[in-house]
Amino acid sequence: MEKRRLSLALGIICVAVLALWFSGILPKQLAKSSAEKYMENQLYGEFYDAEYVEYSPAHDSYFVYFSGGPNPSGEMGTTRHVGVYYRWFPFSVWYDSMYPG
């Protein structure tokens, strides 16, 4: 009886994780955390706060929008966006609007 309850609980957890993953909720959060980790290692990255995340089907990636940090001339309140590949496994940052080249 104990093994049956354990297997039922694991089955429910697996179904819940898969549902959250393919609904896009978990990949969106992974993209946001990957972009925030990237920004921690950038110059003036600690001044930026993540505002929102959106998926771009044209680029097959997520874009995370940040605001509040300084621009290259030192003025505060600028925005910055970071592109994170791929749709289902968003771990790789491929674009930063501060360094577009």
N, CA, C and O atoms as a DFTB+ gen file, in Angstrom:
404 C
 N C O
     1  1       0.815      -1.192       0.000
     2  2       0.000       0.000       0.000
     3  2       0.865       1.265       0.000
     4  3       0.528       2.252      -0.654
     5  1       1.978       1.229       0.736
     6  2       2.888       2.369       0.802
     7  2       3.516       2.647      -0.570
     8  3       3.638       3.804      -0.971
     9  1       3.914       1.587      -1.289
    10  2       4.518       1.761      -2.615
    11  2       3.503       2.316      -3.607
    12  3       3.851       3.093      -4.496
    13  1       2.261       1.917      -3.450
    14  2       1.228       2.396      -4.358
    15  2       1.002       3.900      -4.165
    16  3       0.865       4.633      -5.145
    17  1       0.964       4.359      -2.931
    18  2       0.801       5.786      -2.661
    19  2       1.989       6.587      -3.185
    20  3       1.821       7.667      -3.752
    21  1       3.180       6.052      -2.992
    22  2       4.377       6.736      -3.472
    23  2       4.384       6.843      -4.987
    24  3       4.698       7.901      -5.532
    25  1       4.044       5.769      -5.667
    26  2       4.022       5.803      -7.134
    27  2       2.920       6.725      -7.639
    28  3       3.103       7.394      -8.656
    29  1       1.783       6.776      -6.953
    30  2       0.705       7.689      -7.334
    31  2       1.145       9.143      -7.152
    32  3       0.894       9.983      -8.016
    33  1       1.797       9.434      -6.033
    34  2       2.273      10.798      -5.783
    35  2       3.320      11.205      -6.814
    36  3       3.282      12.330      -7.314
    37  1       4.253      10.314      -7.142
    38  2       5.257      10.627      -8.164
    39  2       4.619      10.821      -9.532
    40  3       5.044      11.691     -10.292
    41  1       3.630      10.043      -9.846
    42  2       2.917      10.197     -11.117
    43  2       2.219      11.539     -11.217
    44  3       2.264      12.191     -12.260
    45  1       1.570      11.956     -10.131
    46  2       0.887      13.255     -10.123
    47  2       1.891      14.390     -10.253
    48  3       1.639      15.360     -10.967
    49  1       3.019      14.280      -9.575
    50  2       4.056      15.317      -9.669
    51  2       4.605      15.399     -11.087
    52  3       4.799      16.497     -11.611
    53  1       4.858      14.258     -11.713
    54  2       5.369      14.253     -13.094
    55  2       4.375      14.879     -14.059
    56  3       4.769      15.655     -14.930
    57  1       3.100      14.559     -13.922
    58  2       2.067      15.133     -14.786
    59  2       1.983      16.642     -14.572
    60  3       1.836      17.392     -15.537
    61  1       2.073      17.093     -13.329
    62  2       2.009      18.529     -13.036
    63  2       3.199      19.274     -13.638
    64  3       3.035      20.352     -14.210
    65  1       4.388      18.704     -13.511
    66  2       5.583      19.345     -14.078
    67  2       5.484      19.408     -15.597
    68  3       5.807      20.435     -16.195
    69  1       5.045      18.329     -16.226
    70  2       4.888      18.326     -17.684
    71  2       3.835      19.335     -18.132
    72  3       4.016      20.015     -19.142
    73  1       2.748      19.434     -17.391
    74  2       1.711      20.407     -17.744
    75  2       2.234      21.836     -17.631
    76  3       1.964      22.666     -18.500
    77  1       2.978      22.126     -16.572
    78  2       3.554      23.463     -16.418
    79  2       4.615      23.741     -17.473
    80  3       4.743      24.870     -17.947
    81  1       5.375      22.712     -17.841
    82  2       6.430      22.898     -18.824
    83  2       5.850      23.216     -20.198
    84  3       6.262      24.183     -20.837
    85  1       4.889      22.401     -20.657
    86  2       4.354      22.588     -21.999
    87  2       3.318      23.698     -22.094
    88  3       2.923      24.074     -23.198
    89  1       2.872      24.227     -20.968
    90  2       2.015      25.411     -21.002
    91  2       2.860      26.675     -21.140
    92  3       2.335      27.747     -21.440
    93  1       4.173      26.547     -20.919
    94  2       5.072      27.680     -21.082
    95  2       5.391      28.415     -19.804
    96  3       6.168      29.369     -19.829
    97  1       4.826      28.010     -18.697
    98  2       5.062      28.707     -17.433
    99  2       6.483      28.464     -16.932
   100  3       7.182      29.415     -16.582
   101  1       6.914      27.224     -16.893
   102  2       8.276      26.930     -16.417
   103  2       9.367      27.442     -17.365
   104  3      10.352      28.000     -16.883
   105  1       9.239      27.278     -18.692
   106  2      10.285      27.844     -19.558
   107  2      10.410      29.366     -19.443
   108  3      11.508      29.914     -19.542
   109  1       9.284      30.039     -19.234
   110  2       9.331      31.497     -19.081
   111  2      10.100      31.876     -17.816
   112  3      10.880      32.828     -17.828
   113  1       9.888      31.141     -16.730
   114  2      10.614      31.415     -15.497
   115  2      12.092      31.070     -15.626
   116  3      12.943      31.757     -15.061
   117  1      12.400      30.012     -16.365
   118  2      13.803      29.664     -16.606
   119  2      14.501      30.733     -17.439
   120  3      15.656      31.069     -17.179
   121  1      13.806      31.264     -18.436
   122  2      14.385      32.340     -19.248
   123  2      14.651      33.573     -18.400
   124  3      15.687      34.222     -18.544
   125  1      13.728      33.888     -17.527
   126  2      13.907      35.058     -16.652
   127  2      15.084      34.858     -15.706
   128  3      15.886      35.773     -15.517
   129  1      15.196      33.678     -15.113
   130  2      16.305      33.454     -14.186
   131  2      17.644      33.388     -14.912
   132  3      18.658      33.820     -14.364
   133  1      17.669      32.856     -16.138
   134  2      18.915      32.844     -16.922
   135  2      19.349      34.264     -17.270
   136  3      20.532      34.594     -17.183
   137  1      18.391      35.104     -17.665
   138  2      18.720      36.492     -18.004
   139  2      19.159      37.278     -16.772
   140  3      20.068      38.103     -16.858
   141  1      18.523      37.032     -15.631
   142  2      18.935      37.715     -14.409
   143  2      20.342      37.299     -13.990
   144  3      21.123      38.133     -13.532
   145  1      20.668      36.028     -14.141
   146  2      22.019      35.559     -13.826
   147  2      23.039      36.198     -14.772
   148  3      24.136      36.567     -14.351
   149  1      22.674      36.326     -16.043
   150  2      23.549      36.986     -17.014
   151  2      23.777      38.446     -16.619
   152  3      24.899      38.946     -16.694
   153  1      22.707      39.125     -16.198
   154  2      22.826      40.540     -15.855
   155  2      23.658      40.753     -14.589
   156  3      24.290      41.799     -14.438
   157  1      23.666      39.786     -13.690
   158  2      24.492      39.914     -12.485
   159  2      25.974      40.010     -12.825
   160  3      26.740      40.632     -12.089
   161  1      26.378      39.409     -13.918
   162  2      27.789      39.380     -14.306
   163  2      28.168      40.499     -15.271
   164  3      29.313      40.556     -15.719
   165  1      27.235      41.389     -15.601
   166  2      27.507      42.472     -16.527
   167  2      27.781      43.772     -15.786
   168  3      27.397      43.936     -14.628
   169  1      28.445      44.685     -16.465
   170  2      28.723      46.003     -15.908
   171  2      27.406      46.731     -15.638
   172  3      26.569      46.824     -16.535
   173  1      27.207      47.233     -14.458
   174  2      26.000      47.920     -14.008
   175  2      24.763      47.027     -14.016
   176  3      23.644      47.536     -13.950
   177  1      24.933      45.732     -14.094
   178  2      23.805      44.821     -14.139
   179  2      22.989      44.799     -12.863
   180  3      21.805      44.464     -12.893
   181  1      23.598      45.150     -11.747
   182  2      22.874      45.124     -10.477
   183  2      21.827      46.224     -10.370
   184  3      20.968      46.174      -9.489
   185  1      21.887      47.219     -11.254
   186  2      20.927      48.310     -11.215
   187  2      19.644      47.996     -11.977
   188  3      18.657      48.719     -11.839
   189  1      19.638      46.952     -12.762
   190  2      18.487      46.612     -13.599
   191  2      17.554      45.640     -12.890
   192  3      17.997      44.744     -12.171
   193  1      16.256      45.832     -13.104
   194  2      15.230      44.938     -12.575
   195  2      14.437      44.357     -13.741
   196  3      14.067      45.081     -14.664
   197  1      14.176      43.056     -13.699
   198  2      13.399      42.401     -14.751
   199  2      11.949      42.856     -14.667
   200  3      11.325      42.773     -13.609
   201  1      11.421      43.331     -15.773
   202  2      10.038      43.807     -15.808
   203  2       9.088      42.706     -16.289
   204  3       8.127      42.368     -15.599
   205  1       9.357      42.152     -17.468
   206  2       8.493      41.103     -17.993
   207  2       9.241      40.270     -19.019
   208  3      10.316      40.638     -19.492
   209  1       8.635      39.132     -19.347
   210  2       9.218      38.165     -20.278
   211  2       8.185      37.886     -21.352
   212  3       7.003      37.716     -21.054
   213  1       8.626      37.838     -22.604
   214  2       7.711      37.453     -23.675
   215  2       8.416      36.540     -24.666
   216  3       9.627      36.628     -24.867
   217  1       7.638      35.670     -25.275
   218  2       8.159      34.739     -26.270
   219  2       8.005      35.350     -27.649
   220  3       6.947      35.886     -27.980
   221  1       9.051      35.272     -28.452
   222  2       9.023      35.771     -29.823
   223  2       9.081      34.595     -30.784
   224  3      10.133      33.971     -30.920
   225  1       7.974      34.273     -31.456
   226  2       8.000      33.153     -32.394
   227  2       8.893      33.417     -33.613
   228  3       9.372      32.472     -34.240
   229  1       9.116      34.669     -33.946
   230  2       9.992      34.984     -35.075
   231  2      11.437      34.606     -34.781
   232  3      12.173      34.212     -35.685
   233  1      11.844      34.725     -33.522
   234  2      13.214      34.402     -33.130
   235  2      13.322      33.053     -32.432
   236  3      14.428      32.580     -32.170
   237  1      12.196      32.434     -32.131
   238  2      12.127      31.169     -31.394
   239  2      12.891      31.278     -30.075
   240  3      13.648      30.382     -29.702
   241  1      12.678      32.382     -29.388
   242  2      13.359      32.606     -28.115
   243  2      12.529      33.560     -27.261
   244  3      11.547      34.146     -27.715
   245  1      12.958      33.692     -26.022
   246  2      12.314      34.605     -25.084
   247  2      13.127      35.890     -24.998
   248  3      14.352      35.873     -25.117
   249  1      12.433      36.999     -24.792
   250  2      13.079      38.271     -24.527
   251  2      12.675      38.722     -23.129
   252  3      11.491      38.777     -22.798
   253  1      13.672      39.042     -22.320
   254  2      13.449      39.521     -20.962
   255  2      13.776      41.005     -20.957
   256  3      14.871      41.405     -21.352
   257  1      12.834      41.817     -20.513
   258  2      12.985      43.261     -20.524
   259  2      13.341      43.751     -19.124
   260  3      12.678      43.420     -18.142
   261  1      14.402      44.548     -19.062
   262  2      14.889      45.114     -17.806
   263  2      14.751      46.625     -17.856
   264  3      14.755      47.215     -18.937
   265  1      14.628      47.252     -16.704
   266  2      14.583      48.710     -16.644
   267  2      15.290      49.196     -15.391
   268  3      15.512      48.441     -14.445
   269  1      15.641      50.489     -15.411
   270  2      16.185      51.126     -14.226
   271  2      17.666      51.349     -14.206
   272  3      18.145      52.077     -13.337
   273  1      18.414      50.780     -15.091
   274  2      19.866      50.900     -15.046
   275  2      20.392      52.076     -15.837
   276  3      19.636      52.747     -16.541
   277  1      21.687      52.330     -15.726
   278  2      22.298      53.444     -16.453
   279  2      22.631      53.052     -17.894
   280  3      22.898      51.889     -18.198
   281  1      22.606      54.054     -18.762
   282  2      23.064      53.819     -20.136
   283  2      24.574      54.086     -20.192
   284  3      25.158      54.456     -19.174
   285  1      25.219      53.910     -21.348
   286  2      26.680      54.109     -21.396
   287  2      27.157      55.494     -20.972
   288  3      28.299      55.647     -20.538
   289  1      26.293      56.512     -21.094
   290  2      26.715      57.844     -20.661
   291  2      26.427      58.087     -19.182
   292  3      26.728      59.167     -18.675
   293  1      25.849      57.106     -18.471
   294  2      25.655      57.213     -17.041
   295  2      24.281      57.651     -16.584
   296  3      24.042      57.751     -15.381
   297  1      23.362      57.919     -17.514
   298  2      22.019      58.354     -17.135
   299  2      21.200      57.160     -16.665
   300  3      21.174      56.122     -17.327
   301  1      20.533      57.303     -15.527
   302  2      19.712      56.224     -14.977
   303  2      18.355      56.182     -15.673
   304  3      17.943      57.145     -16.320
   305  1      17.669      55.049     -15.528
   306  2      16.313      54.920     -16.043
   307  2      16.214      54.374     -17.449
   308  3      15.161      54.500     -18.075
   309  1      17.252      53.783     -17.962
   310  2      17.185      53.234     -19.310
   311  2      16.648      51.802     -19.273
   312  3      16.595      51.167     -18.220
   313  1      16.259      51.323     -20.426
   314  2      15.773      49.951     -20.545
   315  2      16.787      49.110     -21.306
   316  3      17.634      49.623     -22.038
   317  1      16.675      47.820     -21.113
   318  2      17.597      46.879     -21.752
   319  2      16.863      45.557     -21.907
   320  3      16.121      45.153     -21.012
   321  1      17.058      44.884     -23.021
   322  2      16.435      43.581     -23.175
   323  2      17.467      42.542     -23.577
   324  3      18.449      42.825     -24.264
   325  1      17.198      41.323     -23.116
   326  2      18.114      40.210     -23.298
   327  2      17.346      39.075     -23.954
   328  3      16.257      38.715     -23.507
   329  1      17.917      38.510     -25.019
   330  2      17.310      37.371     -25.697
   331  2      17.876      36.064     -25.175
   332  3      19.091      35.921     -25.036
   333  1      17.000      35.107     -24.886
   334  2      17.404      33.820     -24.333
   335  2      16.848      32.717     -25.224
   336  3      15.636      32.612     -25.410
   337  1      17.753      31.883     -25.780
   338  2      17.357      30.732     -26.585
   339  2      17.049      29.570     -25.694
   340  3      17.513      29.628     -24.556
   341  1      16.423      28.647     -25.990
   342  2      15.451      28.234     -26.969
   343  2      14.083      28.190     -26.330
   344  3      13.954      28.460     -25.136
   345  1      13.070      27.860     -27.086
   346  2      11.725      27.917     -26.545
   347  2      11.517      26.951     -25.388
   348  3      10.950      27.340     -24.366
   349  1      11.950      25.730     -25.515
   350  2      11.654      24.739     -24.483
   351  2      12.781      24.587     -23.466
   352  3      12.535      24.104     -22.361
   353  1      13.986      24.977     -23.796
   354  2      15.112      24.922     -22.863
   355  2      15.848      26.256     -22.887
   356  3      16.948      26.336     -23.435
   357  1      15.271      27.301     -22.306
   358  2      15.848      28.650     -22.401
   359  2      16.971      28.891     -21.401
   360  3      16.745      29.435     -20.320
   361  1      18.170      28.488     -21.765
   362  2      19.304      28.666     -20.868
   363  2      20.415      29.518     -21.474
   364  3      21.273      30.008     -20.740
   365  1      20.423      29.704     -22.765
   366  2      21.533      30.361     -23.439
   367  2      21.169      31.790     -23.844
   368  3      20.236      31.994     -24.621
   369  1      21.893      32.769     -23.330
   370  2      21.684      34.169     -23.705
   371  2      22.382      34.416     -25.031
   372  3      23.575      34.144     -25.169
   373  1      21.645      34.929     -26.004
   374  2      22.223      35.151     -27.321
   375  2      22.207      36.618     -27.739
   376  3      22.872      36.983     -28.709
   377  1      21.468      37.461     -27.034
   378  2      21.367      38.856     -27.445
   379  2      21.271      39.746     -26.211
   380  3      20.588      39.417     -25.242
   381  1      21.964      40.873     -26.266
   382  2      21.895      41.897     -25.234
   383  2      21.797      43.240     -25.953
   384  3      22.653      43.556     -26.779
   385  1      20.786      44.022     -25.659
   386  2      20.584      45.287     -26.375
   387  2      21.687      46.305     -26.071
   388  3      21.884      47.241     -26.846
   389  1      22.396      46.142     -24.975
   390  2      23.501      47.052     -24.666
   391  2      24.699      46.779     -25.567
   392  3      25.464      47.688     -25.890
   393  1      24.856      45.517     -25.970
   394  2      25.973      45.115     -26.837
   395  2      25.401      44.359     -28.046
   396  3      25.492      43.132     -28.099
   397  1      24.820      45.067     -29.005
   398  2      24.094      44.394     -30.091
   399  2      25.009      43.691     -31.104
   400  3      24.497      42.947     -31.941
   401  1      26.280      43.880     -31.075
   402  2      27.136      43.303     -32.106
   403  2      27.762      42.094     -31.735
   404  3      28.507      41.517     -32.526
